[in-house]
Amino acid sequence: LDAELQLDRLKQKLSRRVLLLQGHQASWHQALALAPGTSPLCHNLTAYLRDKADFKDKLSPIVTSLSLALAVSPGAHGLGLVLYGDTLVQAQVG
């Protein structure tokens, strides 16, 4: 599977308010190898909110997304299959 995490994805790249601790980027991408009979994969990613003096928009929600797609094998033609499903998880912290 190809996994991609986007933090504060509704903002332009330079104005994102949340970054990952490792690499100070607003996105993470990794190919995950799954095989029958193996243990589940777990990845812990730590994110932080930039200092509020570094951005103007303090009221709009911070939207994150995680997408998973079946990886295309090398030499294959066309796009990989996308695993589709809508899941909305929303939390508001005051």
Gaussian input, Z-matrix of N, CA and C with variables (Angstrom, degrees):
# hf/3-21g

backbone

0 1
 N
 C     1     B1
 C     2     B2     1     A1
 N     3     B3     2     A2     1     D1
 C     4     B4     3     A3     2     D2
 C     5     B5     4     A4     3     D3
 N     6     B6     5     A5     4     D4
 C     7     B7     6     A6     5     D5
 C     8     B8     7     A7     6     D6
 N     9     B9     8     A8     7     D7
 C    10    B10     9     A9     8     D8
 C    11    B11    10    A10     9     D9
 N    12    B12    11    A11    10    D10
 C    13    B13    12    A12    11    D11
 C    14    B14    13    A13    12    D12
 N    15    B15    14    A14    13    D13
 C    16    B16    15    A15    14    D14
 C    17    B17    16    A16    15    D15
 N    18    B18    17    A17    16    D16
 C    19    B19    18    A18    17    D17
 C    20    B20    19    A19    18    D18
 N    21    B21    20    A20    19    D19
 C    22    B22    21    A21    20    D20
 C    23    B23    22    A22    21    D21
 N    24    B24    23    A23    22    D22
 C    25    B25    24    A24    23    D23
 C    26    B26    25    A25    24    D24
 N    27    B27    26    A26    25    D25
 C    28    B28    27    A27    26    D26
 C    29    B29    28    A28    27    D27
 N    30    B30    29    A29    28    D28
 C    31    B31    30    A30    29    D29
 C    32    B32    31    A31    30    D30
 N    33    B33    32    A32    31    D31
 C    34    B34    33    A33    32    D32
 C    35    B35    34    A34    33    D33
 N    36    B36    35    A35    34    D34
 C    37    B37    36    A36    35    D35
 C    38    B38    37    A37    36    D36
 N    39    B39    38    A38    37    D37
 C    40    B40    39    A39    38    D38
 C    41    B41    40    A40    39    D39
 N    42    B42    41    A41    40    D40
 C    43    B43    42    A42    41    D41
 C    44    B44    43    A43    42    D42
 N    45    B45    44    A44    43    D43
 C    46    B46    45    A45    44    D44
 C    47    B47    46    A46    45    D45
 N    48    B48    47    A47    46    D46
 C    49    B49    48    A48    47    D47
 C    50    B50    49    A49    48    D48
 N    51    B51    50    A50    49    D49
 C    52    B52    51    A51    50    D50
 C    53    B53    52    A52    51    D51
 N    54    B54    53    A53    52    D52
 C    55    B55    54    A54    53    D53
 C    56    B56    55    A55    54    D54
 N    57    B57    56    A56    55    D55
 C    58    B58    57    A57    56    D56
 C    59    B59    58    A58    57    D57
 N    60    B60    59    A59    58    D58
 C    61    B61    60    A60    59    D59
 C    62    B62    61    A61    60    D60
 N    63    B63    62    A62    61    D61
 C    64    B64    63    A63    62    D62
 C    65    B65    64    A64    63    D63
 N    66    B66    65    A65    64    D64
 C    67    B67    66    A66    65    D65
 C    68    B68    67    A67    66    D66
 N    69    B69    68    A68    67    D67
 C    70    B70    69    A69    68    D68
 C    71    B71    70    A70    69    D69
 N    72    B72    71    A71    70    D70
 C    73    B73    72    A72    71    D71
 C    74    B74    73    A73    72    D72
 N    75    B75    74    A74    73    D73
 C    76    B76    75    A75    74    D74
 C    77    B77    76    A76    75    D75
 N    78    B78    77    A77    76    D76
 C    79    B79    78    A78    77    D77
 C    80    B80    79    A79    78    D78
 N    81    B81    80    A80    79    D79
 C    82    B82    81    A81    80    D80
 C    83    B83    82    A82    81    D81
 N    84    B84    83    A83    82    D82
 C    85    B85    84    A84    83    D83
 C    86    B86    85    A85    84    D84
 N    87    B87    86    A86    85    D85
 C    88    B88    87    A87    86    D86
 C    89    B89    88    A88    87    D87
 N    90    B90    89    A89    88    D88
 C    91    B91    90    A90    89    D89
 C    92    B92    91    A91    90    D90
 N    93    B93    92    A92    91    D91
 C    94    B94    93    A93    92    D92
 C    95    B95    94    A94    93    D93
 N    96    B96    95    A95    94    D94
 C    97    B97    96    A96    95    D95
 C    98    B98    97    A97    96    D96
 N    99    B99    98    A98    97    D97
 C   100   B100    99    A99    98    D98
 C   101   B101   100   A100    99    D99
 N   102   B102   101   A101   100   D100
 C   103   B103   102   A102   101   D101
 C   104   B104   103   A103   102   D102
 N   105   B105   104   A104   103   D103
 C   106   B106   105   A105   104   D104
 C   107   B107   106   A106   105   D105
 N   108   B108   107   A107   106   D106
 C   109   B109   108   A108   107   D107
 C   110   B110   109   A109   108   D108
 N   111   B111   110   A110   109   D109
 C   112   B112   111   A111   110   D110
 C   113   B113   112   A112   111   D111
 N   114   B114   113   A113   112   D112
 C   115   B115   114   A114   113   D113
 C   116   B116   115   A115   114   D114
 N   117   B117   116   A116   115   D115
 C   118   B118   117   A117   116   D116
 C   119   B119   118   A118   117   D117
 N   120   B120   119   A119   118   D118
 C   121   B121   120   A120   119   D119
 C   122   B122   121   A121   120   D120
 N   123   B123   122   A122   121   D121
 C   124   B124   123   A123   122   D122
 C   125   B125   124   A124   123   D123
 N   126   B126   125   A125   124   D124
 C   127   B127   126   A126   125   D125
 C   128   B128   127   A127   126   D126
 N   129   B129   128   A128   127   D127
 C   130   B130   129   A129   128   D128
 C   131   B131   130   A130   129   D129
 N   132   B132   131   A131   130   D130
 C   133   B133   132   A132   131   D131
 C   134   B134   133   A133   132   D132
 N   135   B135   134   A134   133   D133
 C   136   B136   135   A135   134   D134
 C   137   B137   136   A136   135   D135
 N   138   B138   137   A137   136   D136
 C   139   B139   138   A138   137   D137
 C   140   B140   139   A139   138   D138
 N   141   B141   140   A140   139   D139
 C   142   B142   141   A141   140   D140
 C   143   B143   142   A142   141   D141
 N   144   B144   143   A143   142   D142
 C   145   B145   144   A144   143   D143
 C   146   B146   145   A145   144   D144
 N   147   B147   146   A146   145   D145
 C   148   B148   147   A147   146   D146
 C   149   B149   148   A148   147   D147
 N   150   B150   149   A149   148   D148
 C   151   B151   150   A150   149   D149
 C   152   B152   151   A151   150   D150
 N   153   B153   152   A152   151   D151
 C   154   B154   153   A153   152   D152
 C   155   B155   154   A154   153   D153
 N   156   B156   155   A155   154   D154
 C   157   B157   156   A156   155   D155
 C   158   B158   157   A157   156   D156
 N   159   B159   158   A158   157   D157
 C   160   B160   159   A159   158   D158
 C   161   B161   160   A160   159   D159
 N   162   B162   161   A161   160   D160
 C   163   B163   162   A162   161   D161
 C   164   B164   163   A163   162   D162
 N   165   B165   164   A164   163   D163
 C   166   B166   165   A165   164   D164
 C   167   B167   166   A166   165   D165
 N   168   B168   167   A167   166   D166
 C   169   B169   168   A168   167   D167
 C   170   B170   169   A169   168   D168
 N   171   B171   170   A170   169   D169
 C   172   B172   171   A171   170   D170
 C   173   B173   172   A172   171   D171
 N   174   B174   173   A173   172   D172
 C   175   B175   174   A174   173   D173
 C   176   B176   175   A175   174   D174
 N   177   B177   176   A176   175   D175
 C   178   B178   177   A177   176   D176
 C   179   B179   178   A178   177   D177
 N   180   B180   179   A179   178   D178
 C   181   B181   180   A180   179   D179
 C   182   B182   181   A181   180   D180
 N   183   B183   182   A182   181   D181
 C   184   B184   183   A183   182   D182
 C   185   B185   184   A184   183   D183
 N   186   B186   185   A185   184   D184
 C   187   B187   186   A186   185   D185
 C   188   B188   187   A187   186   D186
 N   189   B189   188   A188   187   D187
 C   190   B190   189   A189   188   D188
 C   191   B191   190   A190   189   D189
 N   192   B192   191   A191   190   D190
 C   193   B193   192   A192   191   D191
 C   194   B194   193   A193   192   D192
 N   195   B195   194   A194   193   D193
 C   196   B196   195   A195   194   D194
 C   197   B197   196   A196   195   D195
 N   198   B198   197   A197   196   D196
 C   199   B199   198   A198   197   D197
 C   200   B200   199   A199   198   D198
 N   201   B201   200   A200   199   D199
 C   202   B202   201   A201   200   D200
 C   203   B203   202   A202   201   D201
 N   204   B204   203   A203   202   D202
 C   205   B205   204   A204   203   D203
 C   206   B206   205   A205   204   D204
 N   207   B207   206   A206   205   D205
 C   208   B208   207   A207   206   D206
 C   209   B209   208   A208   207   D207
 N   210   B210   209   A209   208   D208
 C   211   B211   210   A210   209   D209
 C   212   B212   211   A211   210   D210
 N   213   B213   212   A212   211   D211
 C   214   B214   213   A213   212   D212
 C   215   B215   214   A214   213   D213
 N   216   B216   215   A215   214   D214
 C   217   B217   216   A216   215   D215
 C   218   B218   217   A217   216   D216
 N   219   B219   218   A218   217   D217
 C   220   B220   219   A219   218   D218
 C   221   B221   220   A220   219   D219
 N   222   B222   221   A221   220   D220
 C   223   B223   222   A222   221   D221
 C   224   B224   223   A223   222   D222
 N   225   B225   224   A224   223   D223
 C   226   B226   225   A225   224   D224
 C   227   B227   226   A226   225   D225
 N   228   B228   227   A227   226   D226
 C   229   B229   228   A228   227   D227
 C   230   B230   229   A229   228   D228
 N   231   B231   230   A230   229   D229
 C   232   B232   231   A231   230   D230
 C   233   B233   232   A232   231   D231
 N   234   B234   233   A233   232   D232
 C   235   B235   234   A234   233   D233
 C   236   B236   235   A235   234   D234
 N   237   B237   236   A236   235   D235
 C   238   B238   237   A237   236   D236
 C   239   B239   238   A238   237   D237
 N   240   B240   239   A239   238   D238
 C   241   B241   240   A240   239   D239
 C   242   B242   241   A241   240   D240
 N   243   B243   242   A242   241   D241
 C   244   B244   243   A243   242   D242
 C   245   B245   244   A244   243   D243
 N   246   B246   245   A245   244   D244
 C   247   B247   246   A246   245   D245
 C   248   B248   247   A247   246   D246
 N   249   B249   248   A248   247   D247
 C   250   B250   249   A249   248   D248
 C   251   B251   250   A250   249   D249
 N   252   B252   251   A251   250   D250
 C   253   B253   252   A252   251   D251
 C   254   B254   253   A253   252   D252
 N   255   B255   254   A254   253   D253
 C   256   B256   255   A255   254   D254
 C   257   B257   256   A256   255   D255
 N   258   B258   257   A257   256   D256
 C   259   B259   258   A258   257   D257
 C   260   B260   259   A259   258   D258
 N   261   B261   260   A260   259   D259
 C   262   B262   261   A261   260   D260
 C   263   B263   262   A262   261   D261
 N   264   B264   263   A263   262   D262
 C   265   B265   264   A264   263   D263
 C   266   B266   265   A265   264   D264
 N   267   B267   266   A266   265   D265
 C   268   B268   267   A267   266   D266
 C   269   B269   268   A268   267   D267
 N   270   B270   269   A269   268   D268
 C   271   B271   270   A270   269   D269
 C   272   B272   271   A271   270   D270
 N   273   B273   272   A272   271   D271
 C   274   B274   273   A273   272   D272
 C   275   B275   274   A274   273   D273
 N   276   B276   275   A275   274   D274
 C   277   B277   276   A276   275   D275
 C   278   B278   277   A277   276   D276
 N   279   B279   278   A278   277   D277
 C   280   B280   279   A279   278   D278
 C   281   B281   280   A280   279   D279

   B1=1.4522
   B2=1.5191
   B3=1.3016
   B4=1.4578
   B5=1.5224
   B6=1.3243
   B7=1.4637
   B8=1.5190
   B9=1.3356
   B10=1.4608
   B11=1.5216
   B12=1.3139
   B13=1.4600
   B14=1.5177
   B15=1.3243
   B16=1.4645
   B17=1.5264
   B18=1.3122
   B19=1.4634
   B20=1.5166
   B21=1.3343
   B22=1.4731
   B23=1.5241
   B24=1.3264
   B25=1.4588
   B26=1.5284
   B27=1.3180
   B28=1.4660
   B29=1.5281
   B30=1.3109
   B31=1.4724
   B32=1.5208
   B33=1.3245
   B34=1.4614
   B35=1.5255
   B36=1.3163
   B37=1.4683
   B38=1.5268
   B39=1.3056
   B40=1.4622
   B41=1.5269
   B42=1.3246
   B43=1.4639
   B44=1.5291
   B45=1.3194
   B46=1.4637
   B47=1.5195
   B48=1.3309
   B49=1.4642
   B50=1.5178
   B51=1.3277
   B52=1.4618
   B53=1.5263
   B54=1.3194
   B55=1.4580
   B56=1.5255
   B57=1.3234
   B58=1.4570
   B59=1.5214
   B60=1.3176
   B61=1.4589
   B62=1.5213
   B63=1.3252
   B64=1.4606
   B65=1.5278
   B66=1.3028
   B67=1.4591
   B68=1.5060
   B69=1.3246
   B70=1.4646
   B71=1.5318
   B72=1.3260
   B73=1.4597
   B74=1.5276
   B75=1.3262
   B76=1.4588
   B77=1.5278
   B78=1.3276
   B79=1.4639
   B80=1.5235
   B81=1.3165
   B82=1.4658
   B83=1.5173
   B84=1.3118
   B85=1.4602
   B86=1.5152
   B87=1.3370
   B88=1.4562
   B89=1.5233
   B90=1.3166
   B91=1.4571
   B92=1.5259
   B93=1.3220
   B94=1.4587
   B95=1.5202
   B96=1.3042
   B97=1.4628
   B98=1.5274
   B99=1.3142
   B100=1.4610
   B101=1.5179
   B102=1.3191
   B103=1.4622
   B104=1.5234
   B105=1.3292
   B106=1.4596
   B107=1.5271
   B108=1.3223
   B109=1.4498
   B110=1.5144
   B111=1.3321
   B112=1.4633
   B113=1.5220
   B114=1.3056
   B115=1.4612
   B116=1.5276
   B117=1.3253
   B118=1.4771
   B119=1.5227
   B120=1.3323
   B121=1.4623
   B122=1.5170
   B123=1.3059
   B124=1.4574
   B125=1.5176
   B126=1.3185
   B127=1.4608
   B128=1.5212
   B129=1.3086
   B130=1.4629
   B131=1.5167
   B132=1.3104
   B133=1.4596
   B134=1.5231
   B135=1.3144
   B136=1.4567
   B137=1.5209
   B138=1.3171
   B139=1.4640
   B140=1.5244
   B141=1.3129
   B142=1.4560
   B143=1.5215
   B144=1.3067
   B145=1.4588
   B146=1.5276
   B147=1.3180
   B148=1.4694
   B149=1.5227
   B150=1.3216
   B151=1.4541
   B152=1.5267
   B153=1.3205
   B154=1.4725
   B155=1.5204
   B156=1.3279
   B157=1.4651
   B158=1.5280
   B159=1.3405
   B160=1.4647
   B161=1.5252
   B162=1.3345
   B163=1.4619
   B164=1.5267
   B165=1.3353
   B166=1.4604
   B167=1.5243
   B168=1.3171
   B169=1.4618
   B170=1.5228
   B171=1.3366
   B172=1.4592
   B173=1.5278
   B174=1.3293
   B175=1.4618
   B176=1.5240
   B177=1.3154
   B178=1.4669
   B179=1.5283
   B180=1.3284
   B181=1.4710
   B182=1.5212
   B183=1.3135
   B184=1.4637
   B185=1.5229
   B186=1.3227
   B187=1.4602
   B188=1.5294
   B189=1.3176
   B190=1.4638
   B191=1.5189
   B192=1.3193
   B193=1.4585
   B194=1.5207
   B195=1.3177
   B196=1.4513
   B197=1.5148
   B198=1.3242
   B199=1.4613
   B200=1.5196
   B201=1.3138
   B202=1.4570
   B203=1.5178
   B204=1.3224
   B205=1.4574
   B206=1.5249
   B207=1.3057
   B208=1.4540
   B209=1.5171
   B210=1.3059
   B211=1.4617
   B212=1.5201
   B213=1.3156
   B214=1.4563
   B215=1.5237
   B216=1.3164
   B217=1.4633
   B218=1.5273
   B219=1.3350
   B220=1.4733
   B221=1.5234
   B222=1.3139
   B223=1.4560
   B224=1.5216
   B225=1.3320
   B226=1.4714
   B227=1.5320
   B228=1.3029
   B229=1.4641
   B230=1.5183
   B231=1.3193
   B232=1.4571
   B233=1.5198
   B234=1.3148
   B235=1.4507
   B236=1.5143
   B237=1.3225
   B238=1.4608
   B239=1.5152
   B240=1.2780
   B241=1.4538
   B242=1.5159
   B243=1.2828
   B244=1.4572
   B245=1.5196
   B246=1.3195
   B247=1.4540
   B248=1.5170
   B249=1.3123
   B250=1.4517
   B251=1.5167
   B252=1.2771
   B253=1.4558
   B254=1.5056
   B255=1.3056
   B256=1.4580
   B257=1.5272
   B258=1.2941
   B259=1.4535
   B260=1.5147
   B261=1.2965
   B262=1.4591
   B263=1.5086
   B264=1.3006
   B265=1.4546
   B266=1.5163
   B267=1.3072
   B268=1.4521
   B269=1.5204
   B270=1.3048
   B271=1.4519
   B272=1.5146
   B273=1.3040
   B274=1.4579
   B275=1.5206
   B276=1.3130
   B277=1.4619
   B278=1.5119
   B279=1.2946
   B280=1.4700
   B281=1.4714
   A1=109.05
   A2=115.74
   A3=121.73
   A4=106.96
   A5=116.64
   A6=121.98
   A7=109.30
   A8=116.17
   A9=120.60
   A10=109.34
   A11=115.86
   A12=123.51
   A13=108.25
   A14=117.34
   A15=122.87
   A16=108.24
   A17=116.96
   A18=122.34
   A19=109.36
   A20=116.34
   A21=122.68
   A22=110.20
   A23=115.42
   A24=122.16
   A25=115.23
   A26=118.48
   A27=119.81
   A28=112.48
   A29=117.07
   A30=121.54
   A31=109.84
   A32=116.16
   A33=120.92
   A34=108.42
   A35=115.89
   A36=120.18
   A37=113.61
   A38=118.17
   A39=120.17
   A40=113.47
   A41=117.92
   A42=119.66
   A43=112.87
   A44=117.95
   A45=120.20
   A46=110.20
   A47=114.15
   A48=120.43
   A49=113.68
   A50=117.38
   A51=122.28
   A52=108.61
   A53=116.03
   A54=121.48
   A55=109.32
   A56=115.53
   A57=120.49
   A58=108.82
   A59=116.80
   A60=120.88
   A61=111.20
   A62=116.30
   A63=119.78
   A64=109.16
   A65=117.70
   A66=122.46
   A67=115.20
   A68=118.61
   A69=123.62
   A70=111.89
   A71=116.07
   A72=122.64
   A73=109.18
   A74=116.89
   A75=121.31
   A76=111.98
   A77=117.19
   A78=119.23
   A79=110.20
   A80=114.56
   A81=122.58
   A82=106.78
   A83=116.78
   A84=121.72
   A85=107.93
   A86=115.68
   A87=119.42
   A88=109.42
   A89=114.69
   A90=120.83
   A91=107.31
   A92=116.47
   A93=121.90
   A94=108.77
   A95=117.00
   A96=121.45
   A97=108.60
   A98=115.98
   A99=121.83
   A100=109.09
   A101=115.82
   A102=120.24
   A103=108.52
   A104=117.17
   A105=119.84
   A106=111.39
   A107=116.26
   A108=121.03
   A109=115.55
   A110=117.60
   A111=119.70
   A112=109.99
   A113=115.76
   A114=121.26
   A115=110.80
   A116=117.10
   A117=119.82
   A118=110.58
   A119=115.69
   A120=121.43
   A121=109.61
   A122=115.81
   A123=121.02
   A124=108.52
   A125=116.85
   A126=121.98
   A127=107.73
   A128=116.57
   A129=122.10
   A130=107.99
   A131=115.99
   A132=121.83
   A133=107.91
   A134=116.89
   A135=121.42
   A136=108.62
   A137=115.51
   A138=121.36
   A139=109.06
   A140=115.57
   A141=119.69
   A142=109.97
   A143=115.36
   A144=122.93
   A145=107.79
   A146=115.53
   A147=119.32
   A148=109.37
   A149=116.17
   A150=120.95
   A151=109.43
   A152=116.73
   A153=119.94
   A154=112.77
   A155=118.31
   A156=120.87
   A157=111.06
   A158=117.68
   A159=121.89
   A160=113.66
   A161=118.45
   A162=119.86
   A163=110.43
   A164=115.38
   A165=121.54
   A166=112.86
   A167=117.27
   A168=121.87
   A169=110.35
   A170=115.09
   A171=119.70
   A172=111.75
   A173=117.30
   A174=119.75
   A175=114.89
   A176=118.40
   A177=118.90
   A178=110.15
   A179=116.38
   A180=119.58
   A181=112.12
   A182=115.42
   A183=121.88
   A184=106.48
   A185=115.75
   A186=122.05
   A187=109.14
   A188=115.75
   A189=120.86
   A190=108.87
   A191=116.48
   A192=119.95
   A193=109.68
   A194=115.27
   A195=122.79
   A196=106.71
   A197=116.93
   A198=119.79
   A199=109.15
   A200=115.08
   A201=123.34
   A202=108.02
   A203=116.51
   A204=121.38
   A205=108.25
   A206=116.29
   A207=120.19
   A208=108.08
   A209=116.51
   A210=121.47
   A211=109.95
   A212=115.73
   A213=121.89
   A214=107.16
   A215=116.72
   A216=119.55
   A217=109.46
   A218=117.26
   A219=120.25
   A220=110.88
   A221=115.91
   A222=120.81
   A223=113.56
   A224=117.79
   A225=120.36
   A226=108.88
   A227=116.07
   A228=120.89
   A229=109.71
   A230=116.10
   A231=121.04
   A232=112.22
   A233=114.55
   A234=121.25
   A235=110.62
   A236=115.49
   A237=120.33
   A238=110.16
   A239=116.36
   A240=121.75
   A241=109.41
   A242=117.38
   A243=121.28
   A244=107.49
   A245=116.11
   A246=120.82
   A247=106.01
   A248=117.57
   A249=121.08
   A250=111.17
   A251=114.84
   A252=120.98
   A253=107.88
   A254=116.31
   A255=120.66
   A256=108.85
   A257=114.84
   A258=120.73
   A259=106.91
   A260=116.02
   A261=120.70
   A262=107.94
   A263=115.93
   A264=121.70
   A265=105.92
   A266=115.35
   A267=119.13
   A268=109.05
   A269=116.02
   A270=121.57
   A271=108.33
   A272=115.74
   A273=119.72
   A274=107.17
   A275=114.42
   A276=120.38
   A277=107.20
   A278=116.85
   A279=119.91
   A280=114.64
   D1=145.99
   D2=169.61
   D3=-100.40
   D4=120.78
   D5=-179.41
   D6=-110.63
   D7=137.40
   D8=177.66
   D9=-138.63
   D10=128.67
   D11=177.28
   D12=-111.40
   D13=130.45
   D14=176.91
   D15=-120.85
   D16=124.74
   D17=178.06
   D18=-101.21
   D19=135.98
   D20=179.37
   D21=51.89
   D22=47.93
   D23=-168.78
   D24=-68.77
   D25=-15.13
   D26=178.77
   D27=-81.72
   D28=-8.48
   D29=178.50
   D30=-96.46
   D31=156.82
   D32=174.51
   D33=-66.79
   D34=154.30
   D35=-173.28
   D36=-54.09
   D37=-40.41
   D38=-176.75
   D39=-77.37
   D40=-15.33
   D41=-177.58
   D42=-110.56
   D43=17.45
   D44=179.29
   D45=-70.47
   D46=140.35
   D47=-173.55
   D48=-94.73
   D49=-14.26
   D50=-178.47
   D51=-121.89
   D52=133.40
   D53=-179.85
   D54=-131.72
   D55=155.36
   D56=174.97
   D57=-78.86
   D58=141.18
   D59=-178.75
   D60=-60.93
   D61=-44.71
   D62=178.69
   D63=-80.52
   D64=113.62
   D65=177.51
   D66=90.23
   D67=-12.12
   D68=178.76
   D69=51.89
   D70=42.94
   D71=178.13
   D72=-113.02
   D73=161.26
   D74=179.78
   D75=-96.72
   D76=6.69
   D77=179.26
   D78=-142.87
   D79=159.60
   D80=179.05
   D81=-140.87
   D82=136.51
   D83=178.86
   D84=-138.13
   D85=135.26
   D86=177.90
   D87=-154.83
   D88=143.56
   D89=172.37
   D90=-85.80
   D91=129.15
   D92=-179.12
   D93=-110.72
   D94=126.19
   D95=179.20
   D96=-96.10
   D97=118.63
   D98=179.48
   D99=-111.95
   D100=139.57
   D101=178.47
   D102=-141.91
   D103=143.45
   D104=178.60
   D105=-59.14
   D106=139.25
   D107=176.84
   D108=82.25
   D109=2.33
   D110=178.42
   D111=-98.55
   D112=163.67
   D113=179.41
   D114=-67.50
   D115=151.59
   D116=176.03
   D117=-62.44
   D118=151.97
   D119=177.55
   D120=-91.73
   D121=143.23
   D122=177.51
   D123=-137.95
   D124=131.23
   D125=176.56
   D126=-127.10
   D127=125.69
   D128=175.75
   D129=-102.56
   D130=122.96
   D131=179.16
   D132=-121.19
   D133=130.67
   D134=179.80
   D135=-102.71
   D136=129.05
   D137=179.05
   D138=-119.00
   D139=157.81
   D140=178.29
   D141=-137.69
   D142=153.74
   D143=176.51
   D144=-89.48
   D145=126.66
   D146=178.35
   D147=-61.54
   D148=159.37
   D149=178.60
   D150=-58.29
   D151=136.10
   D152=-175.09
   D153=-62.18
   D154=-18.50
   D155=176.11
   D156=-73.11
   D157=-16.49
   D158=-177.18
   D159=-85.28
   D160=-8.03
   D161=178.77
   D162=-144.40
   D163=155.09
   D164=-176.36
   D165=-90.44
   D166=-38.09
   D167=-174.01
   D168=-81.87
   D169=107.00
   D170=-178.94
   D171=-111.89
   D172=0.81
   D173=-174.32
   D174=-108.66
   D175=-30.18
   D176=-176.46
   D177=-74.27
   D178=149.98
   D179=-178.72
   D180=-66.39
   D181=154.24
   D182=176.06
   D183=-96.69
   D184=111.26
   D185=-175.36
   D186=-97.58
   D187=128.68
   D188=176.07
   D189=-118.86
   D190=153.33
   D191=178.39
   D192=-140.80
   D193=149.43
   D194=174.89
   D195=-128.19
   D196=123.16
   D197=177.93
   D198=-118.24
   D199=143.60
   D200=177.83
   D201=-126.79
   D202=133.82
   D203=178.63
   D204=-139.41
   D205=147.73
   D206=174.65
   D207=-69.49
   D208=130.53
   D209=-177.58
   D210=-70.87
   D211=143.71
   D212=175.90
   D213=-87.94
   D214=128.93
   D215=179.20
   D216=-71.21
   D217=150.01
   D218=179.72
   D219=-57.28
   D220=136.23
   D221=179.99
   D222=88.04
   D223=-8.63
   D224=179.28
   D225=-79.29
   D226=149.15
   D227=179.48
   D228=-100.75
   D229=149.20
   D230=176.49
   D231=89.52
   D232=-178.16
   D233=-178.10
   D234=-90.11
   D235=155.35
   D236=176.49
   D237=-74.54
   D238=159.17
   D239=175.39
   D240=-68.22
   D241=142.32
   D242=177.12
   D243=-105.83
   D244=131.67
   D245=175.29
   D246=-80.32
   D247=121.27
   D248=-170.86
   D249=-113.75
   D250=136.16
   D251=174.32
   D252=-178.92
   D253=141.29
   D254=179.96
   D255=-100.41
   D256=120.96
   D257=174.48
   D258=-131.20
   D259=124.64
   D260=179.60
   D261=-111.97
   D262=117.32
   D263=173.90
   D264=-118.19
   D265=121.17
   D266=-175.13
   D267=-131.21
   D268=132.81
   D269=176.56
   D270=-138.62
   D271=140.30
   D272=177.94
   D273=-120.80
   D274=124.07
   D275=179.75
   D276=-113.91
   D277=128.12
   D278=-174.73
   D279=-98.52

